[in-house]
Every structure is written in C-alpha cells, then in structure tokens.
Amino acid sequence: MSTQAQPRFAPLPTEQSESESDVGAAGYKFRLVSYNILAQVYVKSAIFPHSPSACLKWKSRSKAVLTELKSFDADLMCIQELDEYDTFYKKNMENSGYSSIYIQRSGDKRDGCGIFYKPKSAELVQKESIHYNDLVEKYAPTDHVDNVSSNNSSPEEETNAKTDNNKRGDLNDPRVRLKRDCVGLLAAFKLNDPCDHILIVANTHIYWDPELIDVKLAQAKYLLSRVSQFEKLVSNKFNCKPSVIIAGDFNSTPGDKLLVVGGPKAISPVLMMLFMLLLRAPIGERDFDFMINVYNYLVSANLESTDEAPINLRSLYAANGGEPEFTNYTPGFTGTLDYIFLSDGSSIKPTSLLRLPRGDAADVQGGLPNFQHPSDHLPIGADFLVVNI
C-alpha cells in the first residue's frame, strides 16, 4: 500500500514594491483550504472501477480523509460533499482543535457543505445558509412548488449510470429544472490579529450537469448576490471593510460562462442564459413567463448596473501563475472544477499556494481516488498575509 500524499505549500514571489508599512497586524498570517472530499454515499465500486476496492471502504477512507484534513494545518477549511458530519467528522475535528458549521443539502441528500475553523485563529461572528432551491420559489410559478420532487441522483450516479429523465423529472418545467438541492454557507470571521480584521468566507457546491448551464448560471448569480448582501450586513454591523473569499466546487472548467459572470470582458451571462432558454422547446406560456422572470433576475439582482457583478473577484490560482492542470482526475473526466476567489481591494494577500500534482505524476496515475488521494478531487488552498490597504 502506497503512502498517502502530503500537502505542499509553495511560496509565491514577493513583490519588489512591498514595504514594511504595507504589512499589517504584525505580519499576521492564516491558511485556508478548499476541498471536495467525495461523500461516502457516492462511493461505489461500480462508479469508481479504476480505484482499488480497499481504498473505497468507509473504514479506510474516513481515516485517510481525516488524516489529510489534519495534514493541511489550515486555520479555515471549506469542505464540499461532506457527509457523516454528525457521526464522524464533527467530533474528530473538534478533537483536533476545530469548530465547525454545516449545512446539509435539501431533499433526501445526505451530503452538504461545511466550514471547519480554529477558534484560536478566527472567531465566528456571523453566518447564513444558502439554499439554491430558493430560486424555485422566487423565479418560478408558485403553484404546486412544494409538490415538485427533488433530483435524487448523485452526480456520480447521473454521470456514470445516465439516469433517465423519469428520475430527474420534466426539465421543461422550471420548477423541476431549478430544484437541484444545492447549498452553500456564508460566514464572517474576526481574525485573531491585533487589528481584528473581518474575513467573509463563502463555501459552495454548484450543480454539476453541463447540460444545465442556465441553472448553474442562476446559482452563481444568486451566490454573488447573497455574498454582496452579506458583505453589506457585516460591514454595517461591525463598521469595517471585510475581505471576501469564495471557495468551492463550481463544476465548471476555466473559460466556462459560469466563471466569467461579471468579468470585464465576459460575454453577457444574461444573454447566454436567455439564449439557452429560448433554444428549449416546447415553450409554453408558463415557460415563457419563467424565462422573463429569470432574465429580470439576472439583469437586476438588486444591482444598479444590469450586468455588473455584485462583487469584483479574481481567481487565486489564475492570478498567481494559472489555474491547476486539474482538480478532478478520473478516467472519465479530468479537469479543473474547484476554485478560490478573492475580492479586489481586500486586506489579505496570498503568500503561498497549495501545489497540485501534474498529470504525469505517479500518485494520480490511473485516476482518483486511490491510496494516495482519498477523493476524486484534489484540495486547493493558500497562506494569506493581512496587509494594510
């Protein structure tokens, strides 16, 4: 049995222009990691036939994931596909000095999103949950919404087993289309530095299906809107300008329309959404009303500008050498799906990045998960320095 891989944080080049006066809070540093750990409920040999069966069993996987989480020595961790939270992870992480918050997916889903944090490094001062199913009630007809069945198949089951449309429901019905049971977390932390800097952390898992790009765009837009509202709430409550980090599994590769929402040179996501909706037939009166509702939502979203992102963001890895070659590695798909975004003009600066293996590395050959990596995803992260802006 091979040895489990160890995380490697590589320092970033320091800017020549950076002076001692730029460094605040006596050079206070913290580490954040984002990781889709692959929920055990989705782990089946039929879905991962390339993986050694021994590394898929819960007894060994749980220990491997827990060991990996501890090895990061992170102050904050954004975890996706987190199941067995109450029965395993919460207590074991508490024993390692972490507190946590968690939201389970809607419907009968057993996984969710969690944020683990060290109380000695950060104090949780505000939190909110994100339920993307709220889009159903807000932008689809309200009659019989409660009777719409959930999408009950896991991403892995739908990807590999090609679940039929009877299980997924009628995707021409906007109430079914938007009800994907996806969730996210918003949390504000007061860093334990002399300046008590406030950091907002958003953790999310966007819906997976590439055929439902309109749903993914709607979720991304809703996420940005909620982050913007949360930032205003925190700013007013604590009389501060918080830094913002958005992390998670966005189920989109670099260049996807989802990742250029609000980008300065992006094709309008509003027009993309409307175009894709108009391509779908048949379009009844109810569907047309839905399209208008979605369009109005995307162009307004409580913003003064019709197509401006609620908050200006940059990708952590893209801004520091480029996105990883991949964050998800299986024989059926290899690509980058996981990201960390930082708000422009924030008071934090990355000083090192968690490096990922390349495609020719021995520890990823054959695909994930394996004995070196207990998930089909790889973790991403960075060390940050609090600076004066």
C-alpha positions in Angstrom: 0.0 0.0 0.0 1.4 3.4 -1.0 1.9 6.3 1.3 -0.7 9.0 1.5 0.3 12.2 -0.3 1.4 15.1 1.8 0.3 18.7 1.0 3.0 21.1 -0.3 2.5 24.9 0.1 5.0 26.7 -2.2 5.9 30.4 -1.5 4.8 33.0 -4.1 7.3 35.5 -5.3 7.3 38.7 -3.1 6.6 42.0 -4.9 9.6 44.3 -5.0 7.3 47.3 -4.2 6.0 45.7 -0.9 7.3 47.6 2.1 7.2 47.0 5.7 4.4 49.6 6.1 2.2 47.5 3.8 2.2 44.7 6.3 -0.5 45.0 9.0 -1.2 43.2 12.2 2.4 42.4 12.8 2.5 40.2 9.7 -0.5 38.1 10.8 -0.9 35.0 8.6 -3.6 32.4 8.1 -4.2 29.4 5.9 -7.3 28.4 4.0 -8.0 25.2 2.1 -11.0 24.2 0.0 -11.7 20.5 -0.7 -14.4 18.3 -2.2 -13.8 15.2 -0.1 -16.2 12.9 -2.1 -19.2 12.0 0.1 -19.1 8.3 1.1 -22.7 8.0 -0.1 -21.4 8.3 -3.6 -18.5 5.9 -3.3 -19.3 2.7 -5.1 -17.0 0.3 -7.0 -19.3 0.5 -10.0 -18.8 4.2 -10.1 -15.0 4.1 -9.5 -14.0 0.7 -11.1 -10.5 2.1 -11.6 -9.9 2.6 -7.8 -8.6 -0.2 -5.5 -11.6 -1.5 -3.7 -9.8 -1.3 -0.3 -9.4 2.5 -0.6 -13.1 2.9 -1.2 -14.3 1.3 2.0 -15.5 3.7 4.7 -13.2 2.5 7.4 -10.1 3.2 5.4 -11.4 6.3 3.6 -12.6 8.0 6.7 -9.2 7.7 8.3 -7.5 8.8 5.1 -9.7 11.9 4.7 -9.4 12.8 8.3 -5.6 12.4 8.2 -5.5 14.6 5.1 -7.6 17.3 6.7 -5.3 17.4 9.7 -2.2 17.5 7.5 -3.2 20.8 6.0 -2.8 22.5 9.4 -5.3 25.1 8.0 -7.0 27.8 10.0 -10.1 27.6 7.8 -11.3 24.8 5.6 -14.2 24.9 3.1 -15.4 21.3 2.6 -17.8 20.1 -0.1 -19.6 16.7 -0.3 -19.4 16.5 3.5 -21.5 13.6 4.8 -21.2 11.7 8.1 -20.8 15.1 9.7 -22.5 14.4 13.0 -21.4 10.8 13.2 -17.7 11.2 12.3 -16.2 14.5 11.2 -17.5 17.0 13.7 -16.3 15.2 16.8 -13.0 14.1 15.3 -12.2 17.6 14.0 -13.1 19.0 17.4 -10.6 16.7 19.0 -8.0 18.3 16.6 -8.9 21.8 17.7 -11.5 22.8 15.1 -15.0 24.2 15.5 -17.4 23.9 12.5 -20.6 25.0 10.8 -22.5 22.7 8.4 -25.5 22.8 6.0 -26.9 19.6 4.6 -28.3 19.5 1.1 -32.1 19.8 0.7 -34.4 16.9 0.0 -33.1 13.4 0.8 -29.4 14.3 0.0 -27.0 13.2 2.7 -24.0 15.4 2.0 -23.5 19.1 2.2 -21.0 22.0 2.8 -19.1 22.6 6.0 -16.5 25.1 7.2 -14.0 24.0 9.8 -12.0 26.7 11.6 -9.6 27.0 14.5 -11.2 29.2 17.3 -7.7 30.3 18.3 -7.2 31.7 14.8 -10.7 33.1 14.0 -13.9 33.9 15.8 -17.2 33.2 14.0 -19.3 36.4 14.3 -22.0 36.0 11.6 -23.3 33.2 9.4 -26.0 32.5 6.9 -27.1 29.5 4.8 -27.7 29.4 1.1 -30.4 27.2 -0.4 -30.4 27.4 -4.2 -33.8 25.9 -4.2 -35.0 29.4 -3.2 -34.7 30.2 -6.9 -37.7 27.9 -7.4 -40.0 29.9 -5.2 -38.7 33.3 -6.3 -38.5 32.9 -10.0 -40.9 30.0 -11.0 -44.7 29.9 -10.7 -45.6 29.3 -7.0 -48.5 26.9 -7.5 -47.6 23.4 -6.6 -44.0 24.2 -6.0 -44.0 22.2 -2.8 -45.0 19.1 -4.7 -42.0 19.1 -7.0 -39.8 16.1 -6.4 -36.1 16.6 -5.8 -33.4 15.5 -8.1 -32.5 12.3 -6.2 -29.4 11.1 -8.1 -25.9 11.8 -7.1 -23.5 13.5 -9.6 -21.6 10.3 -9.9 -24.7 8.2 -10.4 -26.0 10.5 -13.1 -22.7 10.8 -14.8 -22.0 7.1 -15.0 -25.4 5.5 -15.0 -27.0 8.0 -17.2 -30.1 8.3 -15.0 -33.2 8.5 -17.1 -35.4 11.6 -17.3 -38.2 9.9 -15.2 -36.0 10.2 -12.2 -34.9 13.7 -13.0 -38.4 15.0 -13.7 -39.5 17.1 -16.6 -36.7 19.5 -17.3 -39.0 21.7 -19.3 -40.7 22.5 -16.1 -38.8 25.4 -14.5 -39.8 24.3 -11.0 -38.1 20.9 -11.7 -35.2 22.5 -13.6 -34.1 24.8 -10.8 -34.7 22.4 -7.9 -31.2 20.9 -7.6 -30.9 20.7 -3.8 -27.6 22.6 -3.8 -26.5 24.6 -0.8 -23.8 26.9 0.4 -22.5 28.7 3.5 -21.7 32.3 4.3 -19.6 33.0 7.4 -17.8 36.1 8.8 -14.8 35.6 11.0 -12.9 38.0 13.2 -9.3 37.1 12.7 -7.3 36.9 15.9 -4.8 39.5 14.8 -4.2 42.8 16.6 -6.4 44.6 14.1 -9.3 42.2 14.4 -9.7 42.1 10.7 -13.1 40.7 9.5 -12.9 38.0 6.8 -16.0 36.7 4.9 -15.8 33.1 3.7 -18.3 31.6 1.3 -18.3 27.9 0.7 -20.5 26.4 -2.1 -21.1 23.5 -4.4 -22.6 24.4 -7.7 -24.8 21.9 -9.6 -22.8 19.5 -11.8 -24.7 18.9 -15.1 -23.1 20.6 -18.1 -26.4 20.4 -19.9 -28.0 22.7 -17.3 -25.7 25.7 -17.7 -28.6 28.0 -17.2 -29.2 26.5 -13.8 -25.5 26.8 -12.9 -25.5 30.4 -14.0 -28.6 31.2 -12.0 -26.9 29.6 -8.9 -23.7 31.6 -9.5 -25.6 34.8 -9.8 -27.6 34.1 -6.7 -24.4 33.3 -4.8 -22.8 36.6 -5.8 -26.0 38.4 -4.8 -26.1 36.7 -1.4 -22.4 37.4 -0.8 -22.9 41.1 -1.7 -25.8 41.4 0.7 -23.9 39.5 3.4 -20.9 41.8 2.9 -23.1 44.9 3.4 -24.6 43.4 6.5 -21.2 42.6 8.0 -19.8 46.0 7.0 -22.6 47.9 8.7 -22.7 45.7 11.8 -19.0 45.8 12.5 -18.2 49.1 10.9 -15.5 47.6 8.7 -14.4 46.7 5.2 -14.2 42.9 5.2 -12.1 40.9 2.9 -14.1 38.2 0.9 -13.1 34.7 -0.1 -15.4 32.5 -2.1 -14.3 28.8 -2.3 -15.8 25.6 -3.5 -16.6 23.2 -6.3 -18.1 25.2 -9.1 -18.4 22.3 -11.5 -17.1 24.4 -14.3 -13.8 24.4 -16.2 -11.7 27.5 -16.8 -13.4 29.6 -19.5 -16.9 28.4 -18.9 -19.5 31.1 -18.9 -20.2 30.4 -15.2 -16.7 31.6 -14.3 -16.8 34.8 -16.3 -20.1 36.1 -14.7 -19.4 39.8 -14.3 -16.0 39.6 -15.8 -14.9 42.8 -17.5 -14.6 41.2 -21.0 -17.2 38.4 -20.5 -20.0 37.6 -22.9 -23.1 38.7 -21.1 -24.3 35.8 -18.9 -27.8 37.4 -19.2 -27.8 36.9 -23.0 -26.3 33.5 -22.7 -29.0 32.4 -20.2 -31.8 33.8 -22.3 -30.4 32.3 -25.5 -30.1 28.8 -24.0 -33.6 29.0 -22.6 -35.0 30.1 -25.9 -33.4 27.1 -27.6 -35.5 24.7 -25.5 -38.8 23.6 -26.9 -41.7 23.3 -26.5 -42.1 26.6 -24.8 -45.4 27.1 -23.2 -46.9 30.2 -21.6 -45.6 29.1 -18.2 -42.0 28.6 -19.5 -42.1 32.0 -21.3 -43.0 33.6 -18.0 -40.2 31.8 -16.3 -37.7 33.0 -18.9 -38.8 36.6 -18.3 -38.5 36.1 -14.6 -35.0 34.6 -14.9 -34.0 37.4 -17.3 -35.3 40.1 -15.0 -33.5 38.5 -12.1 -30.2 38.3 -13.9 -30.3 41.8 -15.2 -31.3 43.3 -11.9 -30.3 41.1 -8.9 -30.8 44.2 -6.7 -27.9 45.9 -8.6 -27.8 49.3 -10.1 -25.9 48.0 -13.2 -27.6 45.4 -15.3 -24.6 43.2 -16.0 -22.1 44.2 -13.3 -21.1 41.6 -10.8 -22.2 42.4 -7.2 -18.6 42.0 -6.1 -15.4 42.1 -8.1 -13.5 38.9 -7.8 -10.3 37.3 -9.1 -9.3 33.7 -9.1 -6.5 32.9 -6.6 -4.6 30.5 -8.8 -5.3 32.3 -12.1 -3.8 35.5 -10.7 -0.7 33.6 -9.4 0.6 31.6 -12.3 -2.5 30.0 -13.7 -5.3 27.5 -12.7 -4.2 24.0 -11.8 -4.0 21.5 -14.7 -6.8 19.6 -12.9 -8.6 19.4 -9.6 -10.7 16.4 -10.5 -9.0 13.3 -12.0 -10.8 10.2 -13.2 -10.6 8.1 -16.4 -14.0 9.6 -17.5 -13.1 13.3 -16.8 -10.0 15.2 -15.9 -10.2 19.0 -15.4 -10.3 21.9 -13.0 -13.6 22.3 -11.2 -12.6 23.8 -7.9 -11.7 27.5 -7.3 -10.9 30.1 -4.7 -11.9 33.7 -5.5 -10.7 36.8 -3.7 -12.4 40.2 -3.6 -10.5 43.1 -5.2 -9.0 45.6 -2.9 -9.1 43.3 0.1 -6.7 43.4 3.1 -5.3 40.0 2.5 -2.6 38.9 0.2 -1.6 35.3 -0.7 1.9 34.3 0.2 1.9 30.7 -0.8 -0.2 28.2 -2.8 -1.1 24.6 -2.2 0.5 22.9 -5.2 -1.2 20.1 -7.1 0.3 17.2 -8.9 0.6 17.2 -12.7 -0.9 14.6 -15.0 2.3 12.6 -15.3 2.7 12.3 -11.5 2.8 8.8 -10.2 0.4 9.4 -7.4 -2.5 10.2 -9.8 -1.9 7.6 -12.4 -5.0 5.5 -13.1 -7.3 8.1 -11.7 -8.6 9.1 -8.3 -9.5 8.1 -5.6 -6.6 5.9 -4.7 -4.4 5.2 -1.7 -2.5 8.5 -2.1 -5.6 10.7 -2.6 -8.9 9.6 -0.9 -11.2 11.8 -3.1 -11.7 12.1 -6.8 -10.9 15.8 -6.2 -7.7 17.4 -5.1 -7.5 20.1 -2.4 -6.6 23.7 -3.2 -5.5 26.4 -0.8 -3.2 29.2 0.2 -1.4 31.0 3.0 -2.5 34.6 3.4 -1.0 37.7 5.0 -3.1 40.5 6.4 -1.9 43.8 4.9 -2.8 47.5 5.1 -4.7 48.8 2.1 
